[in-house]
Amino acid sequence: MTPVWARKSTLVLLIAVLALAVFGTTTQTWITVTLDPDQAGQAAGGQNSLAVQGSKAATAVTALALVALAGGLAASIAGKVARWVITVIVVLAAAGIVTAAATVLSDPLSAAQGSIAAATGVNGSRAGTEVTAFPVLAVVVGILLALGALLIVPAGRYWKSRTKYDAAVSAAGAGTSATAAGPVDEIDSWDRLSRGDDPT
């Protein structure tokens, strides 16, 4: 009996949910910037504060979340070797997510410079920054995503379904065996010849 954690639907859904959760964090405010009083007047509308979304503070996180999502979905139809490749890809994507989010946490001002420059027209400004909980959430979910991806290989041993290619090969093999066991007529001979078998 297949354990709950090893079920294909469960594992693929888990990776998809985690990847979407990471993607969701990037749509939220990661950094709240308090602009320098000398530059606040240059900002659009004279605002003295600026909200920086995760997609702008760590642009790589959005792309890596989509890569992880695609990898998780691909695992549901992948063969044995392909599952190893997908596992590596998703783990690397998760590592990139954690690294990018941790970089924002360690130096939020640098991560916000692009948004500050876009709002004020000045690069390298000094401003106060306050980090929200979403970068931390991205780190935590990224770690969980990597752990979930590592389950693909051991769980794959319980997955009985095959790809369409494998099913076609299996059906062809069964047909060949059945033909070999029974009487061979002209039509069967041509069919075997088209498959590369010598009916003689």
C-alpha positions in Angstrom: 0.0 0.0 0.0 1.4 3.4 -1.0 2.1 5.7 2.1 0.2 9.0 2.1 3.4 11.0 1.7 4.4 9.0 -1.3 1.2 9.3 -3.3 1.8 11.1 -6.5 -1.2 13.4 -6.2 -0.2 14.4 -2.6 3.4 15.1 -3.4 2.7 17.0 -6.7 0.0 19.1 -4.9 2.4 19.8 -2.0 5.1 21.1 -4.4 2.6 23.1 -6.4 1.1 24.7 -3.2 4.5 25.6 -1.8 5.7 27.1 -5.2 2.5 29.1 -5.4 2.9 30.3 -1.8 6.4 31.6 -2.6 5.0 33.3 -5.7 2.3 34.8 -3.6 4.8 36.4 -1.2 6.4 38.3 -4.0 3.1 40.1 -4.7 3.2 41.5 -1.2 5.3 44.3 0.4 8.7 43.0 1.5 10.3 46.4 2.5 8.8 49.6 3.7 11.2 52.5 2.9 11.2 55.9 4.6 12.8 58.3 2.2 15.3 60.9 3.1 13.6 64.3 3.7 15.7 65.9 1.0 14.5 63.3 -1.6 10.9 62.9 -0.4 9.9 65.9 -2.4 11.2 64.3 -5.6 9.1 61.2 -5.2 5.8 61.0 -7.1 3.2 62.8 -5.1 5.7 64.0 -2.5 5.4 60.8 -0.6 7.9 60.1 2.2 7.4 56.4 2.3 7.6 53.7 -0.3 6.4 50.1 -0.3 8.6 47.7 -2.2 7.1 44.4 -3.4 9.0 41.2 -3.3 8.9 40.9 -7.1 11.0 44.1 -7.1 13.1 43.5 -4.1 14.1 40.0 -5.3 13.2 39.6 -8.9 14.7 36.1 -9.1 12.2 34.7 -6.6 9.2 35.1 -8.9 11.0 33.2 -11.7 12.3 30.5 -9.5 8.9 29.9 -8.0 7.5 29.3 -11.5 10.4 27.0 -12.3 9.6 24.9 -9.1 5.9 24.9 -10.0 6.6 23.6 -13.5 9.0 21.0 -12.1 6.5 19.7 -9.6 3.8 19.3 -12.3 6.3 17.6 -14.7 7.2 15.1 -12.0 3.7 13.6 -12.3 4.4 12.3 -15.8 8.2 11.9 -15.7 10.0 8.6 -15.9 12.5 7.3 -13.4 15.6 9.1 -14.7 13.6 12.3 -15.4 12.4 12.4 -11.8 16.1 12.7 -10.6 16.6 15.6 -13.0 13.4 17.3 -11.9 14.4 16.8 -8.2 17.7 18.6 -8.8 16.0 21.4 -10.7 13.4 22.0 -8.0 15.9 21.8 -5.2 18.2 24.3 -7.0 15.2 26.6 -7.5 14.3 26.4 -3.8 17.9 27.1 -2.9 17.8 30.2 -5.1 14.6 31.3 -3.5 16.1 31.0 0.0 19.3 32.8 -1.0 17.5 35.7 -2.7 15.1 36.2 0.2 17.9 35.9 2.7 19.8 38.6 0.8 16.9 40.9 1.1 16.8 40.3 4.9 20.5 40.9 5.3 20.6 44.1 3.2 17.1 45.5 2.6 18.4 49.0 1.6 20.4 47.5 -1.3 17.3 45.5 -2.4 15.2 48.6 -2.3 17.6 50.8 -4.3 15.9 50.1 -7.6 12.5 51.1 -6.4 13.9 54.2 -4.6 15.7 55.3 -7.8 12.5 54.8 -9.8 10.5 56.9 -7.3 13.0 59.7 -6.8 15.4 59.6 -9.8 18.4 59.4 -7.5 20.6 56.3 -7.1 22.4 55.4 -3.9 20.1 57.3 -1.6 20.1 56.9 2.1 16.8 55.9 3.6 15.3 54.0 6.5 14.0 50.5 5.8 11.7 48.1 7.6 11.4 44.5 6.5 8.0 42.8 6.7 7.4 39.1 7.5 7.1 38.1 3.8 10.8 37.6 3.1 11.0 35.4 6.2 8.0 33.5 4.9 9.7 33.0 1.6 12.7 31.5 3.2 10.7 29.1 5.3 8.5 28.0 2.3 11.6 27.7 0.2 13.2 25.3 2.6 10.0 23.3 2.7 9.9 23.3 -1.0 13.4 21.8 -1.2 12.4 19.1 1.3 9.3 18.3 -0.6 11.3 18.0 -3.8 13.7 15.5 -2.2 10.7 13.2 -1.6 10.1 12.8 -5.3 12.8 10.1 -5.8 11.9 7.8 -2.9 8.2 8.3 -3.6 8.6 7.5 -7.2 9.2 3.8 -6.3 5.5 3.6 -5.3 4.2 5.2 -8.5 2.8 2.5 -10.7 1.5 4.6 -13.6 3.7 5.0 -16.6 4.2 7.6 -19.3 2.3 7.3 -22.6 5.6 6.3 -24.2 6.1 3.5 -21.7 2.5 2.3 -22.2 2.9 2.2 -25.9 6.2 0.2 -25.7 4.6 -2.1 -23.2 1.5 -2.6 -25.5 3.8 -3.2 -28.5 5.8 -5.8 -26.5 2.6 -7.5 -25.4 1.4 -7.6 -29.0 4.7 -9.1 -30.1 4.5 -11.8 -27.5 0.9 -12.6 -28.4 1.8 -12.8 -32.1 4.8 -15.1 -31.4 2.6 -17.4 -29.3 -0.2 -17.7 -31.9 -0.3 -18.6 -35.6 1.4 -16.0 -37.9 -0.5 -14.9 -41.0 0.6 -12.5 -43.8 -0.8 -9.4 -41.9 0.9 -10.4 -38.7 4.2 -10.8 -40.7 3.9 -7.4 -42.1 3.1 -5.9 -38.7 6.1 -7.6 -37.2 8.3 -6.5 -40.1 7.2 -2.8 -39.6 8.3 -3.1 -35.9 11.7 -4.3 -37.0 11.1 -8.0 -36.3 12.0 -10.6 -39.0 9.0 -12.9 -39.2 11.1 -15.5 -41.1 
